[in-house]
Amino acid sequence: MLAILSVTFPFFALILAGYVAARRRMLPLDAIPGLNGFVLFFALPCMLYRFGASTPLALLLDPVLAAVYTLCAGMLVIGVVVADRRRLGWNDAAFGALVAAFPNSGFMGVPLLVALLGASAAGPVMLTLVVDLLLTTSLCVALSRLDAAGAAGARQALARALQGVARNPMPWSIVLGMACQAFGVRLWQPLDATIALLAAAASPVALFTIGAVLARSQMLALHDHQQHRPVPWREVLPVVLLKLFAHPLLVWGAGMGAMALGLPITPFALSAMVLAAALPSASNVSLLAERFGANNGRIARIILWSTAAAFFSFSAAVALLR
């Protein structure tokens, strides 16, 4: 366990550092979107490109792994929406489902699981990231529009969500890396060195940014609470438990079932995918909830609680699966 904590502790410590920096205004709140933009549009795409160019294509294009993860994410989304829709409405129920089903696999999962399991873990984790960006997010955004505009509004929201995915550099950087690998393309050495420098910055800056985004979301939510009712713990804790425990257990159960049926899933790939599901909620869900007018106080608190609790729950999951 001590060996696991020696790897996971620095990752969570960097998140805490970003959180403290934003809360104490050492990092201005207005600077956080710029920091997030650097990670999203420069550092992280370079890191994902390098993994895409070096990870075996069979791991990146595994249809069985993709189907298992998609099924579990869909089941979790439907379950949360059905449970919360009448009480909270479509908008808050949909984003509650998204924050329960979307782990922080981009900013946190790829570097953390590669550090824990080796470079081969990048393939399954990036596959889960693409599924969550393309399908899980688009489905939840479409469901969130059913309150105001019905089915027609949901179709329009789905189209806008897919357009947003098309503008997201993370899936494209993976695809570009895979294409370079498939066709044997080697980058000009100075360009490759530049990409390597940006990729090296991705992990520490992304983790620091997660903490800063969490602090910003909580501060905005606290301001919002002064105008609206506080978020009760019973609207937060169940979703945190779903994210940290139900989601990875669901993926593990579905993967074991697929293996029992004789489908080609290796124990290593399943372990990497389960650990990706055991990560805390993705911090960018808070930005989406803010953009679409959901109760961002609730979403921010779920992300904050899941990130804090994941220091213990994720380390335990690693100990069980290794």
N, C-alpha and C positions, 0 to 999 in steps of 0.2 A: 504493500500500500504506500509505503514511503517513496518507493521509486516512481509510482504513478503521480503522487503529489508533487514530486520534484519536477515533473513535466507540466502538470496542469496549473500549479500555483502561479508561475510567471504570467500565464495567459490571463487568469482572473485578476492578478495584481495590476496588470496594465489596464484592465477595464476599470478597476477601482481608482487608479490614478486619473484616468480621464473623467470619471464621475466627480472626484474631489476637485479637480482643476476647474470644471464647469460650475460646480456648486459654490466654490469660493471665488468665482469670477477671475481666476488666474487666466482662464481661457474665456474671452468674451463670447456671449451667446451668439452674437452675429457672425462669429468666425466659424462656428460649428458646421453650417451648411457648406462652407468652402473646404473645410477639412474632410467632410463627407464626400464632396465632389472629387477631391484628389484621390481618395481611396477608390471610389466607384468608377471613375473614368480613366484613371492612370495606373495606380499601383496594383489594384486587384486584377484588372484585366491582364496585365503583364504576367502576374503570378499564375493565373488560370491558363493563359496561353502556353506558358512553359510546361505546366503539368499536362495540358492537352497534347503538346508535341512529344512528350516523353512517356506518357502512360499508354500501355497496350490498348489498341482500339477495341479489342474484345471486352475489356472492362468498361470502356466508355459507351459502348453500344450494346449493352447486355439487355435484350428485350424482357427476359424473365425478371431480372432485378427491377427494371423500370415498371413492369406490370404489378409486381408485389407492392412496391412502394406507392404507386398510384392508387391501387385498391385501398390500402390502409389510410392514405391521406383523404381519399374520398369518403370512406366510412366515418372517419373522425369528423370531417366537416359536416356531413349530413347529420350525424348524431348531435353535435353541438347546436346546429341550427334548429333542429326539431325541438330540442330541449329548451332553447332560449327565445324562439321567435315570438311566441304569444306574450311573453313577459317583457321582452326588450324591444321587439320590432325587428324587421329584417336587417336594417343597417347595423345595429349593434350586435345582433346575433351572428351576422356574416363575418364581421371583423373579430368577434370573439372566437369563431371557428378558425379563422386564418391564424390568429396568434396561438391557437392550440395545435395547429398542424404544420406550421412553417418554422423549422428550426433555423438557428443562425449559422447555416452551413457555409455561406459565402464569406462573411467577415471573420468568422471564428472557426468553423468546422474543418475546412480544408487544411489550414496550417496546423491546427491542434491535432487532428487525427493522423496527419503525416508524421508529426513529431512523435506520436504515441506508437503508431503501427508500421510506419515506413511509407515509402513513396507509392506503394501499390494501393494504399487506402484512398489515394486521390481520385481514382476512377469511380468507385461506388458513391463517394461523397459528392463529386461533381454531377453525377447522374441524378442524385436526389435534388440537387440545387436546380437543375434544368426542369425537372418535373414540377417543383414548387413554383418556379417563375412562370412557366408556361401554363400549367393546368390549375394548381391549387389557388394561386393568386387570382387568376382570371375568373375562376368559378366563384370565389368569394366576393369579388368586386361586382360581378353580375348579380349575385343574390342580394347584395346590399342595396340595389336600386329598386327592388320589388315593392318597397313601401310607397315610394312616391310616384313611380311611373309604370308599374306593372311589368308584364312580359316584354313589351316593346322597349321600355327603359332598360330592362335587364340585357336585352340583345345589344342595345347601343352601348351600355357599359362594358359588356363583354368585348365588343369591337374596340373600344377605347383601351381596355386593359391589354388586349393583344397588340395594339399599336405601341403601347408603353413597353411591352416586352421586346418588341422589335427594335426599340430605341435603347434598350438596356445593353451595355457593352459586354456584360459577363457571359451570356450564352454565346455571343459571336466570337469572343476571344477563345472560348473552348473549341468552337467549330473551326476557327482559323488554325489553332494549334493542331487539331486532328488532321486538317487538310495538308498542312506542311509535313506532318508525319507520314501520311498516306502517300504523298507524291515525292517524298525525299527532299523537300525544299530546305536549304540551309540559309539562314539569314546572313547578311553582310556582318562581319565580325563587330565593327563599332556599333551597329544597330542592335545586335544581340547583347552586347555588353550594356547598352543603355537600358534595354528591357530587363536585364538581370538586376541592375541597380534599382529600378522601380519595383520589381518583384520582391526584392529583399526588404523594401520599405513597407510592403503590403501588410504583413502580419502585425508588427508593432503599432503602426499607425491605425490600422483597422480596429484593433483591440482598444486602443486609447479612444478612438472615435465612438465605439459602442458605448463606453462609459459616459462620454460627453453628451451623446444623443439621449441616453437614459436620463441624465441629469436635466437636460433641457426639457424633455417631455414631462418629467415630474414637476418641474418648476412652472411650466405652462399649465399643467393639470391642476396644481395648487391654486393658481390664479383663477382658473375656471371654477374650482370648487367654491370660491367666494361668491360666485354668481349662481351656481347650481348646487344640487344636493351632493354631499360627499358620497364616494363609492363605497358601499358596504363590503366587508371582507367576503361575504357569501357569494358575491358576484366576481370575485377574483380568485380565491383559493381553489375552487373546483377546476377552473381552467388551468391553473398552474399545475395541479396534480395530473390532469389529463396530458399536458405537454411533457412533463418530466417522467411520468410513469406509464400512463395508458398508451401513449404513442409508441415508445420503444417496445413495450410488451406486445402491442398489436403487430408491429413489423416483425418482431421475433417469431410470434406465433404463425403469421402468414408465411414467413420464410421457411420455418420448420415444416409446415404443411406442404409447401411446394417441394421441399427436399424429399419428404416422405412419398410424394407422388412421382418421384424420379426426375423432376425437373433439374436442369443443370445450374445449381447454385452452390458455390463453394462456402464452407464455414467461414473462411476469412472475409469474403465479400459480404456475407450476411452480417457478421460481427461489425464490419465498418458501417453498414447501412443502419443497423440498430443503434450504434453509438451516435451516428448523425441524427437520428430521431430523438436521442436522449439529450441533445443540446438544448439550451434555453431558447426561448422565442426570439425570432428575428427582430432586431431593433427597427428595421425599416417599416414594419407593420404600423408603428406609431405614426410615422409620417403619412402613410396611406390613410389611416383613420382620421388624422387631422384634415387631410385634403378632402375626404368624402363626408365630413361632418358627423362622424360617429363619436361616441363618448370616449374621447382620447384619454381622459383621466383613468378610466377602467383599463384601457389597453396599455397605457404607460405603466400602471401599477403591476399588471400581469407580467410584463416584460421584465420589470425591475425585480419582482419577487422570484421569477423563474431563473433569472441570471444569478441572483444571490444564492438560491437553493441549489443550483446546478453545480456549484463548487463541491458540494457533498454528494449529490445524487449521481452526477456524471462520473466522478471518481469511483464511486461504488459500482457503477455499471461497467466501467473499464476493468475493475478488479474481478468482477463476475465473469466477464466474457474472455479475458485473456487466459 
